[in-house]
Amino acid sequence: EEDEEEERRNGFRSQALSNGGLIGRLNVRKSGKVELDWGGRILEMSPAAGMNFLTTAVIVEESDEKPQNGVTTGESIGMGKIMGRFVLAPIWNEEEEWDVAPEELDIGTMNE
């Protein structure tokens, strides 16, 4: 909780990246189907369309201070060449049914 409070006060700090970055759990089924469990939300994973240009990931953190001549503000970290791309999509058919009682839909008469 202290880390979350510090991030809320100071914003994202790229220095924390060296601590690792677990974002979820990758589930590979016997059938070959791949899913990502991201905090309890299951996302179906599939290959993305190919690309014919070089793509590099960069994290940019701007400084909140006003820039001054000759002074470097903010940080950037090169994450490297992107080696593969995937599409993640929620699995809608596993959503729970949403049963709404008719009295919950009553917003009163609109023409009174």
C-alpha positions in Angstrom: 0.0 0.0 0.0 2.9 2.4 0.7 4.2 1.9 -2.9 0.7 2.6 -4.3 0.4 5.7 -2.2 3.9 6.9 -3.3 3.0 6.3 -7.0 -0.3 8.2 -6.6 1.6 11.2 -5.1 4.7 11.1 -7.3 3.4 9.5 -10.5 4.9 6.5 -12.3 8.6 6.1 -11.6 10.6 4.3 -14.3 13.3 3.3 -11.6 10.8 0.7 -10.3 11.0 -1.2 -13.6 14.1 -3.1 -12.4 11.8 -4.8 -9.8 10.1 -6.9 -12.5 6.7 -6.7 -14.1 4.3 -9.5 -13.5 1.1 -8.6 -15.2 -0.8 -11.9 -15.3 -0.7 -15.6 -15.9 -0.3 -17.2 -19.3 -2.4 -20.3 -19.7 -1.6 -22.7 -22.6 -4.2 -25.4 -23.1 -3.6 -28.8 -24.5 -5.5 -27.7 -27.6 -3.0 -25.0 -28.2 -5.4 -22.2 -27.2 -3.6 -19.5 -25.2 -5.3 -17.2 -22.6 -4.0 -14.5 -20.3 -5.4 -14.3 -16.8 -5.0 -10.6 -16.0 -6.2 -10.1 -12.5 -9.1 -12.5 -12.8 -10.1 -11.2 -16.3 -9.5 -14.0 -18.8 -8.3 -12.7 -22.2 -8.0 -14.9 -25.3 -4.6 -14.5 -27.0 -3.9 -14.8 -30.7 -1.2 -13.7 -33.1 -1.5 -10.2 -34.5 -1.1 -9.3 -38.2 2.4 -9.2 -39.4 4.3 -5.9 -39.9 7.1 -5.0 -42.3 8.8 -2.3 -40.4 11.0 -2.1 -37.3 9.2 -1.3 -34.0 11.0 -0.5 -30.8 9.3 0.0 -27.4 10.2 3.1 -25.4 8.9 4.3 -22.0 8.9 8.1 -21.7 8.5 9.8 -18.4 8.1 13.6 -18.5 9.1 15.9 -15.7 6.4 18.0 -14.1 8.9 20.9 -13.8 9.1 23.6 -16.4 12.0 22.9 -18.8 15.0 25.2 -18.6 17.8 25.8 -21.2 20.6 23.3 -20.8 18.8 21.2 -18.2 17.5 17.7 -19.0 14.0 17.0 -17.9 12.3 13.6 -17.7 13.6 10.2 -18.6 13.3 7.7 -21.4 14.1 4.0 -21.4 14.5 1.9 -24.5 12.8 -1.5 -24.0 14.2 -3.0 -27.2 12.9 -4.3 -30.5 9.5 -5.8 -30.4 9.9 -9.5 -31.4 6.3 -10.5 -31.7 2.8 -9.1 -31.4 -0.4 -10.5 -30.0 -4.1 -9.6 -29.9 -5.9 -9.9 -26.5 -9.7 -10.1 -26.5 -12.1 -10.7 -23.6 -14.0 -14.0 -23.7 -17.6 -12.7 -23.8 -19.4 -16.0 -23.7 -18.1 -16.7 -20.2 -19.6 -13.5 -18.8 -22.3 -13.9 -16.1 -25.9 -13.2 -17.2 -27.2 -9.9 -16.0 -30.8 -10.3 -14.8 -32.5 -7.0 -14.2 -35.8 -6.8 -12.3 -38.4 -4.7 -14.1 -38.8 -2.4 -11.1 -35.1 -1.6 -11.4 -35.8 -0.3 -14.9 -38.6 2.1 -13.8 -37.2 5.6 -14.1 -40.6 7.2 -13.7 -42.8 8.7 -16.4 -41.0 11.1 -18.6 -44.0 13.1 -19.9 -45.4 14.2 -16.6 
